[in-house]
Amino acid sequence: MKFVRVIINLFQFNRTNWKAVILCVLAAATFWIFNAFNKSHSSTIRFPLHFDFDNQRYVAVKPLPQQININVTASGWELFRKSMGVKLPELIISLDRPLEIKKIPASGVVPLVIDQLGSLQLNYITTDTLHIHLDEKVSKIFRLKADLSNLKLKEGFGFMGVVEVIPDTVVIDGPRSIIKSLPDTISLPILAKGISKSFSDEVEIPLFDSESINRNPPVVAVKIEVGPMETMETTLKLKVIHQLRKGKAFADSVKAFIQIPVNQKEDFISRRADISALIDLKEASQKSQQLFPKIIGLPVYARVISIDSMSYKID
């Protein structure tokens, strides 16, 4: 019973006693923390990286490593400040021959950064390898064209003229390997549905999945003239060139369906006699095949919907 009474009395403090106990605990904890922080400790810290090279001549094909993990030894206070990012040095790695260096192993990083750690003692680098892919920076002018394959017009409507891209060129600079792989003309996809009138849209030039590509300008304007259309059936004179003597003779004309803007109907009728069809037998690659004539003299506002094919056979 006496033992139980002693335990009960131990927890029967007044408020003043509780405050004293709390202050004692805090003082002990503070003393322990200060004592521990004054000793040397080891810890892995993530340091920011900066690669020093001529960025006017060279550019990264892929993003360069931004950080590196290094195990270091220092006082507890120093490690605490560095782990919180206070006065954490940015480690600089100089690349004198950027095109020749593809990777730097951990052992190769040590001599490059050891003198930049200040009071921190380098133990080892936990990051395995730094991969680097730099290329010569080049610049080239590319033509631009609107890709209308995904543009859906309202039934009975069509394109009434030339599609304008303003400006119609773009200057792209970046790694030589990427710039060389791009086509000379860049297509700009136009996405819209149910269009029944002319419209203008701003289109961003694609980045080709590379952050190292710079475009000037990055955005261009695309203007498309749209209006009501009419499909006309017409018979065109047929001209055949490079015909072989043993080849089959062709008809004098061919039937075609041509779509034109309603407001250009009179102009098209007046110019119809100047429109013809052409077959070049030099392009025939087989003894027997179907050939589709090419339309010559078609106005820019007109579009061929269909045209009869011609059967070709060498006897």
C-alpha positions in Angstrom: 0.0 0.0 0.0 2.9 2.4 0.8 4.3 1.8 -2.7 1.0 2.7 -4.3 0.7 5.8 -2.2 4.2 6.9 -3.3 3.3 6.5 -6.9 0.1 8.5 -6.5 1.9 11.3 -4.6 4.5 11.4 -7.4 1.8 12.5 -9.9 0.1 14.9 -7.6 1.9 18.1 -8.5 0.4 21.5 -8.5 0.6 23.7 -11.6 3.9 25.2 -10.5 5.5 21.8 -10.2 4.3 20.9 -13.7 5.8 24.0 -15.2 9.1 23.3 -13.5 9.1 19.7 -14.9 8.4 21.0 -18.4 11.2 23.5 -18.2 13.6 20.9 -17.0 12.7 18.6 -19.9 13.1 21.4 -22.4 16.4 22.4 -20.9 17.7 18.8 -21.1 16.5 18.4 -24.7 18.1 21.7 -25.7 21.4 20.7 -24.0 21.3 17.3 -25.8 20.5 18.9 -29.2 23.3 21.5 -28.8 25.7 18.8 -27.7 24.8 16.5 -30.7 25.0 19.4 -33.2 28.5 20.3 -32.0 29.8 16.8 -33.0 30.8 15.7 -36.5 28.2 13.7 -38.5 27.9 12.3 -42.0 25.0 12.8 -44.3 24.0 12.7 -48.0 23.1 16.1 -49.3 21.7 17.0 -52.8 23.8 19.8 -54.4 22.7 21.8 -57.4 24.8 21.5 -60.5 25.9 23.9 -63.2 27.8 22.9 -66.4 30.1 25.6 -67.7 30.5 25.6 -71.5 30.2 27.9 -74.5 26.4 28.1 -74.7 26.6 30.3 -77.8 28.2 27.4 -79.8 26.7 24.4 -78.1 23.3 23.3 -76.7 22.1 20.3 -74.7 20.1 17.7 -76.8 18.6 16.4 -73.6 18.3 18.3 -70.2 21.6 18.2 -68.3 21.6 16.8 -64.7 20.5 19.5 -62.3 21.6 17.9 -59.0 24.1 15.5 -57.6 24.0 13.5 -54.3 27.2 13.6 -52.2 27.9 12.1 -48.8 29.8 14.6 -46.7 31.1 15.0 -43.1 30.8 18.2 -41.0 29.5 19.5 -37.7 25.8 18.9 -37.0 25.2 22.7 -37.3 26.8 22.8 -40.7 24.9 19.8 -42.0 21.6 21.1 -40.7 22.1 24.4 -42.5 23.2 22.8 -45.8 20.3 20.3 -45.7 18.0 23.2 -45.4 19.6 24.8 -48.4 21.3 27.7 -46.5 24.4 28.8 -48.3 24.4 25.5 -50.2 27.1 25.9 -53.0 26.2 25.4 -56.6 28.8 23.0 -57.9 30.3 24.0 -61.3 31.6 21.4 -63.8 33.6 22.9 -66.6 33.3 21.2 -70.1 36.3 22.2 -72.2 35.4 19.7 -75.0 31.6 19.5 -74.9 31.1 17.3 -77.9 33.6 14.7 -76.7 32.2 14.1 -73.2 29.1 11.9 -73.1 29.2 10.8 -69.4 31.2 11.5 -66.2 31.4 8.6 -63.7 31.3 9.3 -60.0 35.1 8.9 -59.7 35.6 11.5 -62.3 33.3 14.0 -60.5 35.3 14.0 -57.3 38.3 16.0 -58.5 36.0 18.5 -60.2 34.0 19.4 -57.1 36.1 18.6 -54.0 37.5 22.1 -53.8 34.1 23.7 -54.0 32.6 22.1 -50.9 34.2 24.5 -48.4 34.1 23.2 -44.8 32.3 20.0 -45.9 34.5 16.9 -46.1 33.6 14.8 -49.2 33.2 11.1 -48.4 31.8 9.6 -51.6 29.3 10.5 -54.4 26.1 8.5 -54.3 25.0 9.5 -57.8 26.3 6.9 -60.2 27.0 8.6 -63.5 26.3 12.1 -65.0 25.0 11.6 -68.6 25.7 14.5 -70.9 24.6 15.0 -74.5 25.6 18.3 -76.1 25.6 19.2 -79.8 26.6 22.1 -82.0 24.0 24.8 -82.1 22.7 25.7 -85.6 19.9 27.8 -87.1 17.8 27.3 -90.2 14.8 28.8 -91.9 11.8 26.5 -92.5 8.7 27.1 -94.7 5.3 26.7 -93.1 2.1 25.2 -94.5 -1.3 24.6 -93.0 -2.4 20.9 -92.7 -6.1 20.9 -93.4 -6.5 17.1 -93.3 -8.3 17.3 -90.0 -10.4 20.4 -90.7 -14.0 19.4 -91.1 -16.2 21.8 -93.1 -20.0 21.9 -93.0 -21.6 20.0 -95.9 -21.8 22.2 -99.0 -18.9 24.4 -98.0 -15.3 24.4 -99.0 -12.1 26.4 -99.4 -12.5 29.4 -101.6 -8.9 30.5 -102.1 -5.3 30.1 -101.0 -4.7 29.4 -97.3 -2.5 32.1 -95.8 0.1 31.5 -93.1 1.5 34.7 -91.7 4.5 34.7 -91.5 5.1 31.7 -93.9 8.6 31.0 -92.5 10.1 30.3 -89.1 13.7 30.4 -87.8 14.5 27.4 -85.7 17.7 26.9 -83.8 18.9 24.0 -81.7 21.1 20.9 -81.8 22.5 20.2 -85.3 21.3 16.5 -85.1 17.7 17.6 -84.5 17.7 20.5 -87.0 19.0 18.3 -89.8 16.3 15.7 -89.1 13.4 18.2 -89.7 11.7 18.5 -93.1 12.2 21.7 -95.1 8.5 22.5 -94.8 6.8 22.2 -91.4 3.1 21.3 -91.4 0.8 23.1 -88.9 -2.3 21.0 -88.0 -5.6 22.9 -88.1 -8.3 21.3 -85.9 -11.9 22.5 -86.3 -15.3 21.0 -87.1 -18.5 22.3 -88.7 -16.8 25.3 -90.4 -19.1 27.3 -92.7 -17.4 30.7 -92.9 -13.9 32.1 -93.2 -11.8 32.2 -90.0 -8.4 33.0 -88.6 -6.6 31.1 -86.0 -3.3 31.3 -84.1 -1.3 28.1 -84.4 1.8 27.2 -82.3 4.8 25.8 -84.2 5.6 22.3 -82.8 8.6 21.8 -80.5 9.4 18.3 -81.9 9.6 16.9 -78.3 12.8 18.8 -77.5 13.2 21.6 -74.9 16.4 22.6 -76.7 14.5 23.9 -79.7 13.9 27.7 -80.1 11.4 29.0 -82.6 11.1 32.6 -83.9 8.2 33.2 -84.0 6.7 30.5 -81.8 3.1 31.3 -83.0 1.8 32.2 -86.5 -1.6 33.3 -87.9 -3.5 31.0 -90.3 -6.3 32.5 -92.4 -8.7 30.3 -94.3 -11.4 31.5 -96.7 -14.5 29.3 -96.5 -17.7 29.6 -98.4 -20.6 27.8 -100.1 -19.4 25.4 -102.9 -20.9 23.8 -106.0 -19.8 20.6 -107.7 -19.7 20.8 -111.5 -19.4 17.9 -113.9 -17.2 18.8 -116.9 -15.5 17.1 -119.8 -11.8 17.9 -120.3 -9.6 17.5 -123.3 -7.1 14.8 -122.8 -3.5 15.0 -124.0 -1.2 12.0 -123.9 2.6 12.4 -124.1 5.4 9.8 -124.5 3.0 7.3 -125.9 4.5 4.1 -127.3 3.6 2.9 -130.8 2.5 -0.5 -129.4 0.6 1.2 -126.6 -3.2 1.4 -126.5 -4.7 4.6 -127.9 -6.6 6.8 -125.4 -9.9 8.7 -125.8 -9.8 12.4 -126.7 -11.5 13.5 -123.4 -12.1 12.6 -119.8 -14.9 13.3 -117.4 -14.2 15.0 -114.0 -16.2 16.4 -111.1 -14.8 19.7 -109.9 -15.8 21.7 -106.8 -15.8 25.5 -107.0 -17.1 28.4 -104.9 -20.6 29.5 -105.8 -19.4 33.1 -106.4 -16.8 31.9 -108.9 -19.1 29.8 -111.1 -19.2 32.4 -113.9 -15.4 32.8 -113.9 -14.9 29.0 -114.0 -17.3 28.6 -116.9 -15.5 31.2 -118.9 -12.1 29.5 -118.2 -13.2 25.9 -118.7 -11.9 25.8 -122.2 -8.4 26.4 -120.9 -8.5 23.5 -118.5 -7.3 20.1 -119.8 -6.1 16.7 -118.6 -2.7 15.2 -119.2 -1.3 11.7 -119.1 2.5 11.1 -119.2 3.3 7.6 -120.0 6.9 8.0 -118.8 5.4 7.6 -115.4 3.9 4.2 -116.3 5.8 1.5 -114.4 3.9 -1.6 -115.5 2.7 -3.0 -118.7 -0.9 -2.8 -117.6 -2.3 -0.3 -115.1 -4.8 2.4 -114.4 -3.6 5.9 -114.8 -5.2 9.1 -113.4 -4.8 12.2 -115.6 -3.3 15.4 -114.2 -5.4 18.6 -114.4 -3.7 21.5 -116.2 -4.9 25.1 -115.9 -7.2 24.5 -112.9 -8.0 27.8 -111.1 -6.6 28.1 -107.5 -10.2 28.2 -106.1 -11.2 24.9 -107.8 -10.7 21.4 -106.4 -10.9 18.1 -108.2 -13.4 15.8 -106.5 -13.0 12.8 -108.9 -11.7 12.1 -112.4 -12.1 9.1 -114.6 -9.0 6.8 -114.8 -7.6 5.5 -118.0 -6.6 1.9 -118.6 -3.2 1.5 -120.1 -1.8 -1.7 -121.7 1.3 -2.4 -123.8 0.5 -5.0 -126.6 
